[in-house]
Amino acid sequence: MTRRPHRTHLPEERPESTAPLPPPELTEAECRRCGTYIAGLDGRYACGVCGWVNDHSEGHRRLPRADEDPDRPPKGRRRPKQLPWPPPGLSEGPPYPC
């Protein structure tokens, strides 16, 4: 069987943003649902006690665009295939007696 030739993937040049993003500011508040003292970034909060989350639009500054994310994967990269769940054999129970 002959292998099909693949093109080499070179990193794409991404134009840098005109201005660097400022670092996020650590902010603190009380949870609106349970009153727990919580901390967040730029006015965006999530309570670990009751699960309350404020809307992203309530933040102090705009969220960065995807092209401003330095950890964004290169264009054209596909998501990994999801494995079927549950894996074959697990639905039958454990392989040993309990």
N, C-alpha and C positions, 0 to 999 in steps of 0.2 A: 504494500500500500504506500502510495506516495503522499508525503505531507504537503498540505496546501501552504504556499508561502503567505506569511503575515507581514503586514506593513509594520515598521517600527513605530512606536508611539513616542513622539517627542513632546516634551512639555510645551504647552501653548503659552505664548506671551500674553500676559494680561496687563492692560493699561492700569497704571497705578492711579488711585483716587487723587483728586487735586489737593486735598488736605487730609492729613492723618486723622483718624478717629480719636477723639479724646478718650482717656480711660474711663470706665464706668465708675459712678459714684456710689458708695455704700450708703444706703438710706435705712432708717429704722421707723417703725410705726407699730400700732396695736392692730391686731386682727379685727376686722369689722364684724366677724361672726362670734368668736369666742373670747376676744380680748387678750390673747397671748401676745407678748412682745415679740415681734418678728423683724428680720432684716431683709433687705432686698437690694437690687441694683437699679439705680435710676428711677426709683419710685414704683417698681414692679415687684409685687409681693406674692408669695405662696406660703400658706400656713401649714406647717408639718403636723399640727395637732388635729385640726378639724378639716383640712383639705381646701379651705377657701383660697381663691386666687383672684386678684384684681385684673381688670381688663388691660390689655397691653397699651391701649390708647391713653391710659392714665399716667404713663411714664413721663419723666421730666424732659426727655429728648427723644428724637426719632430713633427707631431701630435701624441698624445698618442693613443695606441692601445685600443680596446674595453675592454680587460681584465684589463687594467690599470685604468679604469674609476671607481672611488669609488661609483658613483651613478648608476651603471649598475644594472638592475633588475636581480634577480637570474635566473639561467639557467632553462629552462622549463616553464617559465612564458609566458602566451599567451597574445597577444594584445587584448584589449577589442573589442567586436563586434561593427562594425560600424552601426549606425542607418540608415535606408533608408532615402534619402533626395529627395524631400521635405517630411516632415512628412505628414501623411494622414490628409486631411482636409484643409491644407494650400493652395493647388492648386486651391481651389474653391473660394478663396478670403477671405477678413476679415469677421468675424462672426457678425459684426455690420455695419450699413450704415455709410459711410464717410461723 
